Amino acid sequence: MSAKCINKEKQGSCGLPGTEYCFSSPLGYINITACAAGLHSLQLDGSINDENFSPNERTEVQLLTDDLKTQSQVIKQCHKWLQTYFKNPKLLTKESRPDICCFKLANLGFLGQVWKTLADTVGPGEVITYGALAARINNPGAVRAVGSAMRKNQNGIIVPCHRVVRSNGMVEGLAALQWLALPCGRPPTLPHPTPWTSPKTQ
């Protein structure tokens, strides 16, 4: 298959221009924009939707647009992290999370605070409600704002917005997000993911 990168965001919160990369994955193409300091964005190809979503666990995570050996540490780190995520997510706690530019800002702001708290505290197989995440940033009244932050998240999978659920346990969004939100990110059968419900966690 031929790679196609569609990310339009070039400049990250660090103010530096980013380079576009494209990885293959069991979910389809993953488009990444990054500079030497860290990731600007990591997103599933924009053409993936509920109608054409067809995950394939046999697809390896590979950098399609460049030679991995010549890439920055950030891209190599991202490649290794994604490989572990899709092959053995239980080992992710032993892998260094790829650097994310906005996490290095002196003033994270509300969005950065929400994203970093989510990435730091919710791991594979875990879920959290919007209300519980708001409480973790010491702003329990910001449930709607947390929901908005999830929609604005530019670093999906690594910043696991797919693990933030409604109080009834349902995942919002397309089938790919529902697939990712299953325990360890793996569905019981392929290629038809089913919505997963979890016990209420507040």
Accessible surface in RSA format (square Angstrom, percent):
REM  Atomic radii and reference values for relative SASA: ProtOr
REM  Chains: A
REM  Algorithm: Lee & Richards
REM  Probe-radius: 1.40
REM  Slices: 20
REM RES _ NUM      All-atoms   Total-Side   Main-Chain    Non-polar    All polar
REM                ABS   REL    ABS   REL    ABS   REL    ABS   REL    ABS   REL
RES MET A   1   154.85  80.2  73.43  48.6  81.42 193.9  65.40  55.6  89.45 118.5
RES SER A   2    94.49  79.8  78.77 105.1  15.72  36.2  51.67 110.0  42.81  60.0
RES ALA A   3    37.44  34.4   7.66  11.8  29.78  67.7   7.75  10.9  29.69  78.7
RES LYS A   4   102.26  49.9  95.94  58.9   6.32  15.0  61.15  55.0  41.11  43.8
RES CYS A   5    38.46  29.1  10.89  12.2  27.57  64.8   9.39  23.8  29.07  31.3
RES ILE A   6    78.46  44.6  63.55  47.3  14.91  35.9  70.80  51.0   7.65  20.8
RES ASN A   7    15.42  10.6   6.75   6.5   8.67  20.9   4.73  11.4  10.69  10.3
RES LYS A   8   189.19  92.3 165.43 101.5  23.76  56.6 112.96 101.7  76.23  81.2
RES GLU A   9    66.63  38.3  54.64  41.3  11.99  28.5  36.87  71.3  29.76  24.3
RES LYS A  10   110.88  54.1 107.13  65.7   3.74   8.9  76.50  68.9  34.38  36.6
RES GLN A  11   112.01  62.6  98.91  72.3  13.10  31.2  22.49  47.9  89.51  67.9
RES GLY A  12     9.06  11.2   0.00   N/A   9.06  11.2   2.85   7.8   6.21  13.9
RES SER A  13    62.06  52.4  22.69  30.3  39.37  90.7  34.99  74.5  27.08  37.9
RES CYS A  14    46.61  35.3  15.97  17.8  30.64  72.0  21.20  53.7  25.41  27.4
RES GLY A  15    40.36  49.8   0.00   N/A  40.36  49.8  22.98  63.1  17.38  38.9
RES LEU A  16    90.77  50.6  90.77  64.9   0.00   0.0  90.77  63.8   0.00   0.0
RES PRO A  17   100.21  73.0  90.83  82.8   9.37  34.1  90.97  75.1   9.24  57.4
RES GLY A  18    12.12  14.9   0.00   N/A  12.12  14.9   0.68   1.9  11.44  25.6
RES THR A  19    75.77  53.9  71.28  72.3   4.49  10.7  40.25  54.1  35.52  53.7
RES GLU A  20    45.14  25.9  30.93  23.4  14.21  33.8  10.44  20.2  34.70  28.3
RES TYR A  21    19.79   9.2  19.67  11.2   0.12   0.3   1.48   1.1  18.31  22.6
RES CYS A  22     0.00   0.0   0.00   0.0   0.00   0.0   0.00   0.0   0.00   0.0
RES PHE A  23     0.00   0.0   0.00   0.0   0.00   0.0   0.00   0.0   0.00   0.0
RES SER A  24     3.47   2.9   3.47   4.6   0.00   0.0   1.70   3.6   1.76   2.5
RES SER A  25     2.36   2.0   0.00   0.0   2.36   5.4   0.00   0.0   2.36   3.3
RES PRO A  26     7.21   5.3   5.36   4.9   1.85   6.7   5.36   4.4   1.85  11.5
RES LEU A  27     7.01   3.9   0.00   0.0   7.01  17.6   1.29   0.9   5.72  15.4
RES GLY A  28    26.27  32.4   0.00   N/A  26.27  32.4  24.73  67.9   1.53   3.4
RES TYR A  29    31.58  14.7  30.71  17.5   0.87   2.3  25.07  18.8   6.51   8.0
RES ILE A  30     0.04   0.0   0.04   0.0   0.00   0.0   0.04   0.0   0.00   0.0
RES ASN A  31     0.86   0.6   0.86   0.8   0.00   0.0   0.21   0.5   0.65   0.6
RES ILE A  32     0.17   0.1   0.00   0.0   0.17   0.4   0.00   0.0   0.17   0.5
RES THR A  33     0.00   0.0   0.00   0.0   0.00   0.0   0.00   0.0   0.00   0.0
RES ALA A  34     2.98   2.7   1.20   1.9   1.78   4.1   1.30   1.8   1.68   4.5
RES CYS A  35    15.69  11.9   4.87   5.4  10.82  25.4  14.94  37.9   0.75   0.8
RES ALA A  36    88.09  81.0  62.99  97.2  25.10  57.1  64.40  90.7  23.69  62.7
RES ALA A  37    32.86  30.2  24.77  38.2   8.09  18.4  32.09  45.2   0.77   2.0
RES GLY A  38     0.00   0.0   0.00   N/A   0.00   0.0   0.00   0.0   0.00   0.0
RES LEU A  39     1.10   0.6   0.00   0.0   1.10   2.8   0.00   0.0   1.10   3.0
RES HIS A  40    10.13   5.5   0.04   0.0  10.09  25.8   3.50   3.6   6.63   7.7
RES SER A  41     0.78   0.7   0.78   1.0   0.00   0.0   0.53   1.1   0.25   0.3
RES LEU A  42     0.34   0.2   0.34   0.2   0.00   0.0   0.34   0.2   0.00   0.0
RES GLN A  43    61.56  34.4  57.43  42.0   4.13   9.8  20.08  42.7  41.48  31.5
RES LEU A  44    35.20  19.6  20.34  14.5  14.86  37.4  20.34  14.3  14.86  40.0
RES ASP A  45     3.81   2.7   1.44   1.4   2.37   5.6   1.13   2.7   2.68   2.7
RES GLY A  46    58.07  71.6   0.00   N/A  58.07  71.6  29.88  82.0  28.19  63.1
RES SER A  47    55.27  46.7  41.35  55.2  13.92  32.1  41.40  88.2  13.87  19.4
RES ILE A  48    29.23  16.6  17.93  13.4  11.30  27.2  18.29  13.2  10.94  29.7
RES ASN A  49    62.79  43.3  61.95  59.9   0.85   2.0  25.70  61.9  37.09  35.9
RES ASP A  50    83.30  58.4  61.31  61.0  21.99  52.0  21.40  50.4  61.91  61.7
RES GLU A  51   156.74  90.0 118.67  89.8  38.08  90.7  71.29 137.9  85.45  69.8
RES ASN A  52    84.47  58.2  59.47  57.5  25.00  60.2  42.79 103.0  41.68  40.3
RES PHE A  53    16.94   8.5   1.45   0.9  15.49  40.3   3.15   1.9  13.79  39.5
RES SER A  54    74.56  63.0  51.65  68.9  22.91  52.8  30.12  64.1  44.44  62.3
RES PRO A  55     5.41   3.9   0.00   0.0   5.41  19.7   0.11   0.1   5.30  33.0
RES ASN A  56    58.29  40.2  56.00  54.1   2.30   5.5  18.68  45.0  39.61  38.3
RES GLU A  57    77.32  44.4  54.49  41.2  22.83  54.4  16.72  32.3  60.60  49.5
RES ARG A  58   203.27  85.3 181.11  92.3  22.16  52.8  83.19 113.7 120.08  72.8
RES THR A  59    38.19  27.2  25.62  26.0  12.57  30.0  17.71  23.8  20.48  31.0
RES GLU A  60    78.70  45.2  71.76  54.3   6.95  16.5  37.06  71.7  41.65  34.0
RES VAL A  61     5.08   3.3   2.81   2.5   2.27   5.5   2.81   2.4   2.27   6.2
RES GLN A  62    97.71  54.6  97.05  70.9   0.65   1.6  19.45  41.4  78.26  59.4
RES LEU A  63    20.74  11.5   0.98   0.7  19.76  49.7   0.98   0.7  19.76  53.2
RES LEU A  64    59.99  33.4  27.30  19.5  32.69  82.2  30.77  21.6  29.22  78.6
RES THR A  65    59.92  42.6  29.67  30.1  30.26  72.1  35.84  48.1  24.08  36.4
RES ASP A  66    65.46  45.8  43.03  42.8  22.43  53.0  14.66  34.5  50.80  50.7
RES ASP A  67    81.37  57.0  67.56  67.2  13.81  32.6  35.36  83.2  46.01  45.9
RES LEU A  68    47.94  26.7  44.61  31.9   3.33   8.4  44.61  31.3   3.33   9.0
RES LYS A  69   172.52  84.2 153.73  94.3  18.79  44.7  99.56  89.6  72.95  77.7
RES THR A  70   104.15  74.1  68.17  69.1  35.98  85.7  68.30  91.7  35.85  54.2
RES GLN A  71    29.85  16.7  19.23  14.1  10.63  25.3   1.74   3.7  28.12  21.3
RES SER A  72    44.15  37.3  27.42  36.6  16.73  38.5  36.90  78.6   7.25  10.2
RES GLN A  73   129.38  72.3 120.91  88.4   8.47  20.2  57.86 123.1  71.52  54.2
RES VAL A  74     6.64   4.4   6.59   6.0   0.05   0.1   6.59   5.7   0.05   0.1
RES ILE A  75     0.52   0.3   0.52   0.4   0.00   0.0   0.52   0.4   0.00   0.0
RES LYS A  76    79.09  38.6  74.42  45.7   4.66  11.1  32.97  29.7  46.12  49.1
RES GLN A  77    35.49  19.8  30.55  22.3   4.94  11.8  11.78  25.1  23.71  18.0
RES CYS A  78     0.00   0.0   0.00   0.0   0.00   0.0   0.00   0.0   0.00   0.0
RES HIS A  79    24.91  13.6  24.91  17.3   0.00   0.0  14.05  14.5  10.86  12.6
RES LYS A  80   118.40  57.8 118.33  72.6   0.07   0.2  62.85  56.6  55.55  59.2
RES TRP A  81    18.62   7.5  18.23   8.8   0.39   0.9  13.47   7.2   5.15   8.4
RES LEU A  82     0.00   0.0   0.00   0.0   0.00   0.0   0.00   0.0   0.00   0.0
RES GLN A  83    53.51  29.9  52.87  38.6   0.63   1.5   8.66  18.4  44.84  34.0
RES THR A  84    17.61  12.5  12.76  12.9   4.85  11.6   7.98  10.7   9.63  14.6
RES TYR A  85     7.36   3.4   5.97   3.4   1.40   3.6   5.97   4.5   1.40   1.7
RES PHE A  86    13.78   6.9   5.66   3.5   8.12  21.1   8.07   4.9   5.70  16.3
RES LYS A  87   128.42  62.6 104.49  64.1  23.93  57.0  68.27  61.4  60.15  64.1
RES ASN A  88    65.36  45.1  64.16  62.0   1.20   2.9  14.78  35.6  50.58  48.9
RES PRO A  89     7.25   5.3   6.00   5.5   1.25   4.6   6.00   5.0   1.25   7.8
RES LYS A  90   158.06  77.1 136.07  83.5  21.99  52.4  85.21  76.7  72.84  77.6
RES LEU A  91    77.80  43.3  77.71  55.6   0.09   0.2  77.71  54.6   0.09   0.2
RES LEU A  92    12.82   7.1   7.54   5.4   5.27  13.3   7.68   5.4   5.14  13.8
RES THR A  93   122.07  86.8  83.86  85.0  38.21  91.1  79.10 106.2  42.97  65.0
RES LYS A  94   171.49  83.7 133.60  82.0  37.89  90.2  92.89  83.6  78.60  83.7
RES GLU A  95    44.56  25.6  30.89  23.4  13.67  32.6   3.14   6.1  41.42  33.8
RES SER A  96    75.77  64.0  61.42  82.0  14.35  33.1  28.49  60.7  47.29  66.2
RES ARG A  97    73.80  31.0  60.21  30.7  13.59  32.3  25.10  34.3  48.70  29.5
RES PRO A  98     1.19   0.9   0.00   0.0   1.19   4.3   0.00   0.0   1.19   7.4
RES ASP A  99    58.62  41.1  54.04  53.8   4.58  10.8   4.64  10.9  53.97  53.8
RES ILE A 100     4.01   2.3   1.03   0.8   2.98   7.2   1.03   0.7   2.98   8.1
RES CYS A 101     4.20   3.2   1.42   1.6   2.78   6.5   2.00   5.1   2.20   2.4
RES CYS A 102    19.93  15.1  19.04  21.2   0.89   2.1  14.42  36.5   5.51   5.9
RES PHE A 103    24.35  12.2  11.12   6.9  13.23  34.4  11.12   6.7  13.23  37.9
RES LYS A 104   119.64  58.4  86.91  53.3  32.73  77.9  72.91  65.6  46.73  49.8
RES LEU A 105    72.34  40.3  61.02  43.7  11.31  28.4  63.34  44.5   9.00  24.2
RES ALA A 106   119.76 110.1  68.45 105.6  51.30 116.7  80.92 114.0  38.84 102.9
RES ASN A 107   124.04  85.5 108.25 104.6  15.79  38.0  36.59  88.1  87.46  84.5
RES LEU A 108    51.29  28.6  34.70  24.8  16.58  41.7  34.70  24.4  16.58  44.6
RES GLY A 109    36.23  44.7   0.00   N/A  36.23  44.7  32.92  90.3   3.31   7.4
RES PHE A 110    69.18  34.6  55.42  34.3  13.77  35.8  57.91  35.1  11.27  32.3
RES LEU A 111    60.22  33.5  58.85  42.1   1.37   3.5  58.85  41.3   1.37   3.7
RES GLY A 112     3.67   4.5   0.00   N/A   3.67   4.5   2.15   5.9   1.52   3.4
RES GLN A 113    73.66  41.2  72.84  53.2   0.83   2.0  17.28  36.8  56.38  42.8
RES VAL A 114     0.00   0.0   0.00   0.0   0.00   0.0   0.00   0.0   0.00   0.0
RES TRP A 115    32.59  13.1  32.59  15.8   0.00   0.0  32.59  17.4   0.00   0.0
RES LYS A 116    66.63  32.5  66.63  40.9   0.00   0.0  34.68  31.2  31.95  34.0
RES THR A 117    25.37  18.0  21.33  21.6   4.04   9.6  10.81  14.5  14.56  22.0
RES LEU A 118     0.00   0.0   0.00   0.0   0.00   0.0   0.00   0.0   0.00   0.0
RES ALA A 119    16.31  15.0   0.00   0.0  16.31  37.1   0.14   0.2  16.18  42.9
RES ASP A 120    74.06  51.9  38.03  37.8  36.03  85.2  22.27  52.4  51.79  51.6
RES THR A 121    64.32  45.7  41.57  42.1  22.75  54.2  49.16  66.0  15.16  22.9
RES VAL A 122     9.00   5.9   2.44   2.2   6.56  15.8   3.05   2.6   5.95  16.1
RES GLY A 123    24.05  29.7   0.00   N/A  24.05  29.7  22.06  60.5   2.00   4.5
RES PRO A 124    42.88  31.2  23.66  21.6  19.22  69.9  24.33  20.1  18.55 115.3
RES GLY A 125    31.62  39.0   0.00   N/A  31.62  39.0   8.42  23.1  23.20  52.0
RES GLU A 126    90.61  52.0  86.30  65.3   4.31  10.3  36.25  70.1  54.36  44.4
RES VAL A 127    26.82  17.6   9.32   8.4  17.50  42.2   9.32   8.1  17.50  47.5
RES ILE A 128     3.68   2.1   3.13   2.3   0.55   1.3   3.68   2.7   0.00   0.0
RES THR A 129     2.96   2.1   2.96   3.0   0.00   0.0   2.96   4.0   0.00   0.0
RES TYR A 130    32.33  15.1  31.75  18.1   0.58   1.5  19.16  14.4  13.17  16.2
RES GLY A 131    24.89  30.7   0.00   N/A  24.89  30.7  17.43  47.8   7.46  16.7
RES ALA A 132    15.64  14.4  10.75  16.6   4.89  11.1  14.36  20.2   1.28   3.4
RES LEU A 133     0.00   0.0   0.00   0.0   0.00   0.0   0.00   0.0   0.00   0.0
RES ALA A 134     0.00   0.0   0.00   0.0   0.00   0.0   0.00   0.0   0.00   0.0
RES ALA A 135    51.56  47.4  40.57  62.6  10.99  25.0  41.36  58.2  10.20  27.0
RES ARG A 136   117.47  49.3  89.40  45.6  28.07  66.8  34.18  46.7  83.29  50.5
RES ILE A 137     9.89   5.6   0.85   0.6   9.04  21.8   3.17   2.3   6.72  18.2
RES ASN A 138   136.54  94.2 107.31 103.7  29.24  70.4  31.13  74.9 105.41 101.9
RES ASN A 139    63.49  43.8  61.65  59.6   1.84   4.4   8.74  21.0  54.75  52.9
RES PRO A 140    95.27  69.4  84.02  76.6  11.25  40.9  84.38  69.7  10.90  67.7
RES GLY A 141    75.22  92.8   0.00   N/A  75.22  92.8  41.09 112.8  34.13  76.4
RES ALA A 142    12.69  11.7   6.16   9.5   6.53  14.9  12.69  17.9   0.00   0.0
RES VAL A 143    62.53  41.1  61.34  55.5   1.19   2.9  61.34  53.3   1.19   3.2
RES ARG A 144   215.96  90.7 204.31 104.1  11.65  27.7  84.04 114.9 131.91  79.9
RES ALA A 145    42.11  38.7  33.26  51.3   8.86  20.1  39.20  55.2   2.92   7.7
RES VAL A 146     0.00   0.0   0.00   0.0   0.00   0.0   0.00   0.0   0.00   0.0
RES GLY A 147     8.48  10.5   0.00   N/A   8.48  10.5   7.67  21.1   0.80   1.8
RES SER A 148    30.74  26.0  30.72  41.0   0.02   0.0  17.04  36.3  13.70  19.2
RES ALA A 149     0.00   0.0   0.00   0.0   0.00   0.0   0.00   0.0   0.00   0.0
RES MET A 150    16.28   8.4   9.32   6.2   6.96  16.6   9.53   8.1   6.74   8.9
RES ARG A 151   184.18  77.3 146.19  74.5  38.00  90.5  79.43 108.6 104.75  63.5
RES LYS A 152   110.62  54.0 103.28  63.4   7.33  17.5  62.60  56.3  48.02  51.1
RES ASN A 153    14.17   9.8   1.33   1.3  12.85  30.9   0.06   0.1  14.11  13.6
RES GLN A 154    64.42  36.0  63.59  46.5   0.83   2.0  21.15  45.0  43.27  32.8
RES ASN A 155     8.55   5.9   8.55   8.3   0.00   0.0   0.08   0.2   8.47   8.2
RES GLY A 156    16.16  19.9   0.00   N/A  16.16  19.9  15.82  43.4   0.34   0.8
RES ILE A 157     8.66   4.9   4.26   3.2   4.40  10.6   4.26   3.1   4.40  11.9
RES ILE A 158     5.47   3.1   0.00   0.0   5.47  13.2   0.00   0.0   5.47  14.8
RES VAL A 159     1.66   1.1   1.66   1.5   0.00   0.0   1.66   1.4   0.00   0.0
RES PRO A 160     9.08   6.6   9.08   8.3   0.00   0.0   9.08   7.5   0.00   0.0
RES CYS A 161    25.15  19.0  17.85  19.9   7.30  17.2   1.76   4.5  23.38  25.2
RES HIS A 162     2.17   1.2   0.98   0.7   1.18   3.0   1.18   1.2   0.98   1.1
RES ARG A 163     2.81   1.2   2.81   1.4   0.00   0.0   0.28   0.4   2.53   1.5
RES VAL A 164     1.62   1.1   0.00   0.0   1.62   3.9   0.00   0.0   1.62   4.4
RES VAL A 165     1.61   1.1   1.26   1.1   0.35   0.9   1.61   1.4   0.00   0.0
RES ARG A 166   114.02  47.9 111.88  57.0   2.14   5.1  28.91  39.5  85.11  51.6
RES SER A 167    60.63  51.2  55.12  73.6   5.52  12.7  20.49  43.6  40.14  56.2
RES ASN A 168    77.89  53.7  65.17  63.0  12.72  30.6  31.28  75.3  46.60  45.0
RES GLY A 169     0.87   1.1   0.00   N/A   0.87   1.1   0.82   2.3   0.04   0.1
RES MET A 170    55.97  29.0  55.97  37.0   0.00   0.0  49.91  42.4   6.06   8.0
RES VAL A 171    10.36   6.8   2.60   2.4   7.76  18.7   2.60   2.3   7.76  21.0
RES GLU A 172    74.06  42.5  61.98  46.9  12.08  28.8  25.65  49.6  48.41  39.5
RES GLY A 173    49.62  61.2   0.00   N/A  49.62  61.2  28.45  78.1  21.18  47.4
RES LEU A 174    54.38  30.3  47.88  34.3   6.50  16.3  50.84  35.7   3.54   9.5
RES ALA A 175    15.11  13.9  14.07  21.7   1.04   2.4  14.49  20.4   0.62   1.6
RES ALA A 176     0.00   0.0   0.00   0.0   0.00   0.0   0.00   0.0   0.00   0.0
RES LEU A 177    43.56  24.3  43.56  31.2   0.00   0.0  43.56  30.6   0.00   0.0
RES GLN A 178    31.03  17.4  31.01  22.7   0.02   0.1   0.26   0.6  30.77  23.3
RES TRP A 179     3.01   1.2   3.01   1.5   0.00   0.0   3.01   1.6   0.00   0.0
RES LEU A 180     1.99   1.1   1.99   1.4   0.00   0.0   1.99   1.4   0.00   0.0
RES ALA A 181     0.00   0.0   0.00   0.0   0.00   0.0   0.00   0.0   0.00   0.0
RES LEU A 182     9.87   5.5   9.87   7.1   0.00   0.0   9.87   6.9   0.00   0.0
RES PRO A 183    67.36  49.1  62.27  56.8   5.08  18.5  62.27  51.4   5.08  31.6
RES CYS A 184    29.93  22.6  28.17  31.4   1.76   4.1   9.27  23.5  20.66  22.3
RES GLY A 185     2.19   2.7   0.00   N/A   2.19   2.7   0.34   0.9   1.86   4.2
RES ARG A 186    78.55  33.0  69.37  35.4   9.18  21.9  42.63  58.3  35.92  21.8
RES PRO A 187    15.25  11.1   0.13   0.1  15.12  55.0   0.32   0.3  14.92  92.7
RES PRO A 188   105.07  76.6  63.87  58.2  41.20 149.8  77.45  63.9  27.62 171.6
RES THR A 189    87.69  62.4  80.37  81.5   7.32  17.4  71.75  96.4  15.94  24.1
RES LEU A 190    65.78  36.6  34.87  24.9  30.91  77.7  35.18  24.7  30.59  82.3
RES PRO A 191    52.92  38.6  51.37  46.8   1.55   5.6  51.37  42.4   1.55   9.6
RES HIS A 192   136.46  74.6 132.88  92.4   3.58   9.1  90.95  93.7  45.51  53.0
RES PRO A 193    26.54  19.3   9.75   8.9  16.79  61.0  10.07   8.3  16.47 102.4
RES THR A 194    73.89  52.6  73.49  74.5   0.39   0.9  61.07  82.0  12.82  19.4
RES PRO A 195    73.37  53.5  54.94  50.1  18.43  67.0  55.12  45.5  18.26 113.5
RES TRP A 196    51.89  20.8  48.41  23.4   3.48   8.2  36.11  19.3  15.78  25.6
RES THR A 197    84.45  60.1  69.90  70.9  14.54  34.7  38.02  51.1  46.43  70.2
RES SER A 198    12.58  10.6   2.40   3.2  10.18  23.4   5.04  10.7   7.53  10.6
RES PRO A 199   113.03  82.4  99.55  90.7  13.49  49.0 111.83  92.3   1.20   7.5
RES LYS A 200   149.60  73.0 122.19  75.0  27.41  65.3  66.37  59.7  83.22  88.6
RES THR A 201    54.34  38.7  49.74  50.4   4.60  11.0  54.06  72.6   0.29   0.4
RES GLN A 202   146.92  82.2  90.67  66.3  56.24 133.9  71.03 151.2  75.89  57.6
END  Absolute sums over single chains surface
CHAIN  1 A     9998.5       7683.6       2314.8       5359.4       4639.0
END  Absolute sums over all chains
TOTAL          9998.5       7683.6       2314.8       5359.4       4639.0
